[in-house]
Amino acid sequence: MRIIIIGGGEVGFHLAKIFSREGHQVVMIDPDKEKIARAEETLDIMVIEGSGSKVENLSKARIKETDLLIAVSAFDEVNIVACMLADKLGVPTKIARVRNQDFSHKNAVLTPEQLGIDLIINPELETAHEIVWLLRRAAATDVHEFADGAIQLVGLRLDSKAPIIRRQLYEVSQSMPQLTYRTVAISRNGRTIIPTGDDYFHDGDQIFVVARTDSVQELLEKCGKSEEKIERLMILGGGKIGRILAKELENDKNFDIRLIESNQAKSELIADQLKRTLVIQGDGTDIDLLASEGLIEMDAFVSVTDDEESNIITSLLAKHLGVRRTITMVTQANYIPLMTSIGLDAAVDKRIITANAIARFIHRGEVVSVATLRGIDAAAIELIAHEGAKITKKNLRKTNFPNGAIIGAVTRNGEVFVPVGETVIEPEDKVVVFTLPKAVAEAEKMFE
């Protein structure tokens, strides 16, 4: 597939890295010399210096031969114009990152269809939604839904108190026959492992489990992660994400929400916009302010300012004061694996969340959904098995499934189960596959 990416910032660079690894032809367009040089030096892609909203540059990128255009520059207007031009020039799929909610709102004057855009991504909205998920599943570091909510992919960090430490995966599975789940990946010392039943769980492992949704809570308890309810919440940062998050949580009357914003004018504006949130104007790094506003009594602390260092420091401060759950927004991917090692619970990265929302559009087979995970080099893909596909012709034991990929769960006629060696995948089954980048294309071919 030929893909043009408008914008060489962190989101564009990350997407180009993913797509080029999967063997796609990627062209990046950006006016910034440094961003273009970085991409050219580190990625196997073509680069063009210039604006993505100019026909001349799109023509250099061979726009008429392109299958997908992704516009993720820093400017909404450039992204919208690039998609409009791509639509006129016959590009089948156009995706734009647009922060202005006037374009993504359901009552927008100009709809995405009128602008020639197939998908509008609002990173702040997507990030807020992910934080809501993490708050509702408080023991997990990652939560992703598949099969219309019937299956969840859950990430969690094992500590020395976890009952499954130093036990084999097969042994643990045999001891919990009532639960429908499979451990699909282990992140250990910076390495991603696709495990077998003979592997052991170790203290400090970050594990990823695909499970039937109604099995998740008991599974977390078996892993030493009690699912305590979050009701009292403090948010640091009154930017777009903080405001959207507070507004989403206000729909649940069980939440007691407090939001801290340093800017006085912005604090007053937010207070007018929110109905059930207590808005506090002050410095979120001031320990006395946090303590006086009840941080010690909070169940969770969410730090979503534009200052990454402040987010990390205040989250550490919250943990020090006894807050059970912290969620920290970061912008550098290399920070994410360090979060739990320094005592923090979960991190969110707008770049990866945006990539998750976009990735489903670039796969060949009938991909229902895709989740790219923080801190590990792997993805979970939900696929539909087609009539005559290789995956349907033999049982799994005899199927030459690619190395670096594992089937986590299958949904058939509304029922969820974990397949075994004798299982035969049937046409129209929805299958959640966990895969390393090298195996993505091969795994997808099995379902075509």
C-alpha positions in Angstrom: 0.0 0.0 0.0 1.2 3.5 -0.8 0.7 6.0 2.1 1.4 9.8 2.2 1.8 11.3 5.7 1.4 15.0 6.0 3.4 16.2 9.1 6.7 14.9 10.5 6.0 15.6 14.1 5.8 12.9 16.8 2.5 11.5 15.5 3.6 11.5 11.9 7.0 10.0 12.7 5.5 7.2 14.8 3.0 6.3 12.1 5.7 6.3 9.4 7.8 4.0 11.6 4.9 1.5 12.0 3.8 1.5 8.4 7.3 1.2 6.9 8.1 -1.7 9.2 5.0 -3.4 7.9 6.3 -3.1 4.3 4.2 -0.2 3.0 5.5 2.5 0.7 5.5 5.7 2.9 6.1 9.3 1.8 6.3 12.0 4.4 5.8 15.7 3.6 6.7 18.5 6.1 8.2 22.0 5.7 10.6 21.6 8.7 14.1 20.7 7.6 15.0 19.0 10.9 11.9 16.8 11.0 12.5 15.7 7.4 16.2 15.0 8.1 15.3 12.9 11.1 12.8 10.8 9.2 15.2 10.4 6.2 18.1 9.3 8.5 16.2 6.8 10.7 13.3 5.5 8.6 13.1 3.6 5.3 10.7 6.1 3.7 10.7 8.9 1.0 10.6 12.5 2.3 9.6 15.8 0.7 10.3 19.2 2.2 7.3 21.5 1.9 3.7 22.1 2.7 1.3 19.2 2.4 -1.5 21.5 1.3 0.3 22.3 -2.0 -0.6 20.4 -5.1 3.0 20.6 -6.3 4.3 18.6 -3.3 1.4 16.1 -3.5 2.3 15.5 -7.1 5.9 14.8 -6.2 4.6 12.2 -3.7 2.6 10.6 -6.6 -0.7 11.4 -5.1 -2.7 9.8 -7.9 -1.1 6.4 -7.1 -1.7 6.7 -3.4 -4.1 4.4 -1.4 -4.1 6.4 1.8 -3.4 10.0 2.9 -2.9 10.8 6.6 -2.7 14.5 7.5 -1.3 15.0 11.0 0.5 18.3 10.8 0.3 20.8 13.6 -2.3 22.9 11.7 -6.0 21.9 11.2 -6.3 24.0 8.1 -3.3 22.2 6.4 -4.7 18.8 7.3 -8.2 19.7 6.0 -7.0 21.2 2.7 -4.6 18.2 2.1 -7.5 15.8 2.5 -9.8 17.9 0.2 -7.1 17.9 -2.5 -6.5 14.2 -2.1 -10.2 13.5 -2.4 -10.3 15.5 -5.7 -7.3 13.6 -6.9 -8.8 10.2 -6.3 -7.2 9.0 -3.1 -9.5 6.3 -1.7 -9.0 6.9 2.0 -8.2 10.2 3.8 -7.6 10.7 7.5 -7.1 14.1 9.2 -6.0 15.0 12.7 -8.3 18.0 13.6 -8.3 19.5 17.1 -11.1 22.0 16.4 -14.3 20.2 17.6 -16.4 22.4 15.3 -15.4 20.0 12.5 -15.8 16.7 14.4 -19.0 17.5 16.3 -22.1 15.6 15.1 -23.9 19.0 14.3 -20.9 20.5 12.5 -21.8 23.0 9.7 -19.2 21.2 7.4 -19.3 17.5 7.8 -16.2 15.2 7.2 -18.0 13.9 4.1 -18.3 17.4 2.7 -14.6 18.0 3.3 -13.7 14.7 1.6 -12.4 13.2 4.9 -13.1 9.6 5.8 -12.0 9.8 9.4 -11.3 12.8 11.7 -9.1 12.1 14.7 -9.2 14.5 17.7 -6.2 13.4 19.8 -7.5 15.2 22.9 -10.9 13.6 22.7 -9.3 10.1 22.1 -6.9 10.6 25.0 -9.7 11.6 27.4 -11.7 8.6 26.4 -8.7 6.3 27.1 -8.2 7.9 30.6 -11.9 7.2 31.4 -11.3 3.6 30.5 -8.3 3.3 32.7 -10.2 4.9 35.6 -13.0 2.5 35.2 -10.6 -0.5 35.2 -8.4 0.8 38.0 -6.0 -2.1 38.4 -4.9 -2.1 34.8 -2.2 -0.2 33.0 -3.9 -0.7 29.6 -7.5 -1.5 28.6 -8.7 -2.1 25.0 -12.1 -3.5 23.9 -12.8 -6.0 21.1 -15.8 -7.9 19.8 -18.2 -5.1 20.6 -17.1 -5.1 24.3 -17.2 -8.9 24.8 -13.4 -9.2 24.9 -10.9 -6.9 26.6 -7.1 -6.7 26.3 -5.8 -5.8 29.7 -2.2 -4.9 30.7 -1.0 -5.1 34.2 2.3 -5.0 36.2 3.1 -8.0 38.4 4.7 -7.3 41.8 6.1 -9.5 44.5 2.7 -10.0 46.1 1.1 -11.5 42.9 0.2 -15.2 43.6 1.1 -16.2 40.1 4.8 -15.1 40.4 7.3 -18.0 39.7 4.6 -20.2 38.3 4.3 -21.4 34.7 1.6 -20.0 32.4 0.2 -23.5 31.8 0.0 -24.2 35.6 -1.8 -20.9 36.3 -4.2 -21.6 33.5 -5.0 -25.1 34.8 -5.8 -23.6 38.2 -8.4 -21.2 36.8 -10.5 -23.3 34.4 -13.6 -21.1 35.0 -11.9 -18.1 33.4 -11.7 -17.4 29.7 -8.4 -15.7 29.1 -4.9 -16.1 27.5 -1.7 -14.3 28.3 -0.6 -13.0 24.9 2.6 -11.0 25.7 5.1 -10.3 28.5 7.3 -7.2 28.6 10.4 -8.0 30.6 13.6 -5.9 30.9 12.6 -4.0 27.7 12.0 -7.2 25.7 8.6 -8.3 24.3 8.0 -12.0 24.7 5.2 -13.9 23.0 4.9 -16.7 25.6 4.2 -20.4 25.6 2.7 -22.4 28.4 6.2 -23.4 29.6 7.1 -19.7 30.4 7.1 -18.4 33.9 5.7 -15.2 35.4 8.3 -13.0 37.1 8.2 -10.2 39.5 8.1 -6.9 37.6 6.7 -8.4 34.4 4.3 -6.3 32.4 1.7 -8.8 31.1 -1.0 -8.5 28.5 -4.0 -10.7 28.8 -6.9 -11.2 26.3 -10.0 -12.2 28.3 -13.7 -12.4 28.1 -14.9 -9.2 29.7 -16.9 -10.9 32.5 -13.6 -12.8 33.5 -11.5 -9.7 33.8 -12.3 -8.7 37.4 -11.7 -12.2 38.8 -8.5 -12.5 36.7 -7.2 -9.2 38.2 -7.9 -10.5 41.7 -6.0 -13.8 40.9 -3.0 -11.6 39.8 -3.1 -9.7 43.1 -4.8 -6.7 41.7 -8.0 -5.9 43.7 -10.4 -3.9 41.6 -11.1 -1.0 44.0 -13.7 1.6 42.8 -12.5 5.1 41.9 -14.9 7.8 43.1 -12.8 10.8 44.2 -10.6 12.2 41.5 -8.2 15.1 41.1 -7.2 16.4 37.6 -4.2 18.6 37.1 -4.4 20.7 34.0 -7.3 22.6 32.5 -6.4 22.3 28.9 -8.5 20.5 26.3 -7.9 17.0 27.7 -8.6 18.0 31.3 -11.8 19.8 30.3 -13.0 17.0 28.1 -12.2 14.4 30.8 -14.0 16.3 33.6 -17.0 16.8 31.4 -17.2 13.0 30.5 -16.9 12.0 34.1 -19.6 14.5 35.2 -22.1 12.2 33.5 -21.4 9.6 36.3 -22.8 11.1 39.5 -20.6 8.7 41.6 -17.5 10.8 40.7 -16.3 13.7 43.0 -14.1 15.7 40.7 -11.6 18.4 41.4 -9.6 20.2 38.7 -6.5 22.3 39.3 -5.5 25.0 36.7 -2.7 27.6 37.2 -4.1 30.2 34.9 -6.7 32.4 36.6 -8.6 33.4 33.4 -8.7 29.8 32.2 -9.9 28.6 35.6 -12.8 31.0 35.5 -13.8 29.9 32.0 -13.6 26.2 33.0 -15.7 26.8 36.1 -18.4 28.3 33.8 -18.3 25.3 31.4 -18.3 22.5 34.0 -21.3 21.8 36.3 -20.2 19.3 38.9 -16.4 19.9 39.0 -14.7 21.9 41.7 -12.2 24.1 39.8 -9.2 25.3 41.8 -6.8 28.0 40.6 -3.3 27.4 41.7 0.1 25.8 41.1 -0.3 22.0 40.9 3.3 21.4 41.9 2.7 23.1 45.3 2.5 20.3 47.8 0.7 22.5 50.4 -2.0 23.5 47.9 -2.5 19.8 46.9 -2.8 18.7 50.5 -5.1 21.6 51.5 -7.4 20.7 48.5 -7.8 17.1 49.7 -5.3 15.2 47.5 -4.6 12.8 50.4 -8.3 11.8 50.3 -8.4 11.2 46.5 -8.7 7.7 45.0 -7.0 8.9 41.8 -4.8 11.7 40.4 -4.7 12.4 36.7 -1.9 14.8 35.4 -2.6 16.1 31.9 -0.7 19.5 31.6 1.4 20.4 28.6 4.5 20.1 30.8 5.6 16.4 30.8 8.1 16.9 33.7 5.4 18.5 35.8 3.0 15.6 35.1 5.6 13.1 36.2 6.7 15.0 39.4 3.1 15.7 40.6 2.1 12.1 39.9 5.0 10.9 42.1 4.0 13.4 44.7 0.4 12.1 44.7 1.7 8.5 45.1 3.9 9.7 48.0 0.8 11.1 49.7 -1.0 7.8 49.4 -3.2 8.2 46.3 -4.0 4.7 45.0 -4.1 5.4 41.3 -2.1 7.8 39.1 -2.5 8.4 35.3 0.2 10.5 33.7 0.3 12.0 30.3 3.7 11.8 28.6 5.0 12.8 25.1 8.2 10.8 25.0 7.7 7.1 24.3 11.0 6.1 26.1 9.4 7.4 29.4 6.6 4.9 29.2 8.4 1.7 30.2 9.9 3.6 33.1 6.6 4.6 34.6 5.9 1.6 36.8 9.5 1.2 37.7 9.5 4.6 39.4 6.2 3.9 41.2 3.5 5.3 38.8 0.6 3.3 37.6 -0.4 4.2 34.0 0.8 6.5 31.3 -1.0 7.9 28.2 0.6 9.1 25.1 -1.5 11.1 22.5 0.8 9.9 19.7 0.1 6.2 20.3 -3.6 6.8 21.0 -3.8 8.6 17.7 -2.0 5.8 15.9 -4.5 3.3 17.4 -7.4 5.2 15.9 -5.7 5.4 12.5 -4.2 1.9 12.2 -7.4 0.1 11.3 -7.5 1.9 7.9 -4.2 0.6 6.6 -4.6 -3.1 6.8 -5.5 -5.4 3.9 -7.9 -7.8 5.4 -11.2 -7.1 7.1 -9.7 -5.6 10.3 -12.3 -4.7 12.9 -10.0 -2.9 15.3 -6.4 -2.4 16.2 -4.7 -1.5 19.4 -1.0 -0.4 19.6 0.3 -0.8 23.1 2.4 1.5 25.2 5.9 0.4 26.1 6.1 -2.7 23.9 6.7 -3.2 20.2 3.5 -5.1 19.4 -0.2 -4.7 18.5 -3.5 -6.5 19.0 -5.6 -6.9 15.8 -9.2 -8.1 15.6 -9.8 -9.8 12.2 -12.6 -11.6 10.5 -11.9 -15.0 9.0 -13.2 -15.1 5.4 -14.5 -18.1 3.5 -11.6 -20.0 2.0 -9.0 -18.2 4.1 -5.9 -20.3 5.1 -6.8 -20.0 8.8 -10.0 -21.9 8.2 -8.6 -25.0 6.4 -6.9 -26.8 9.2 -6.9 -27.0 13.0 -4.5 -24.5 14.6 -2.0 -27.1 15.5 -1.5 -27.9 11.8 -1.7 -24.3 10.7 1.6 -22.7 9.9 0.8 -19.6 12.0 3.6 -17.0 11.8 6.3 -16.8 14.5 5.8 -13.7 16.6 2.0 -13.9 16.6 -0.6 -15.6 18.8 -4.3 -16.0 18.7 -5.8 -14.7 22.0 -9.6 -15.2 21.7 -12.3 -16.1 19.2 -15.9 -14.8 19.0 -18.3 -17.1 17.3 -22.1 -16.5 17.2 -21.8 -14.2 20.2 -19.8 -16.7 22.3 -16.2 -16.0 23.3 -13.6 -18.8 23.8 -9.9 -19.3 23.9 -8.8 -21.6 21.1 -6.6 -24.7 21.6 -4.5 -26.7 19.1 -7.5 -28.7 17.9 -9.6 -25.7 17.3 -10.6 -25.0 13.7 -11.3 -21.3 12.9 -14.6 -21.0 10.9 -15.6 -18.4 8.3 -17.0 -15.2 10.0 -15.3 -15.9 13.3 -13.9 -12.7 14.9 -10.3 -13.4 16.0 -8.1 -11.3 18.3 -4.4 -11.8 17.2 -1.5 -10.4 19.2 1.5 -9.8 17.0 5.0 -8.4 16.7 5.5 -5.9 13.8 7.4 -8.4 11.8 4.4 -10.8 11.7 1.6 -8.4 11.1 1.4 -8.8 7.3 1.8 -12.6 7.4 -0.9 -13.0 10.1 -3.3 -10.8 8.1 -2.8 -12.9 5.0 -4.0 -16.0 6.9 -7.5 -14.4 7.2 -7.9 -13.1 3.6 
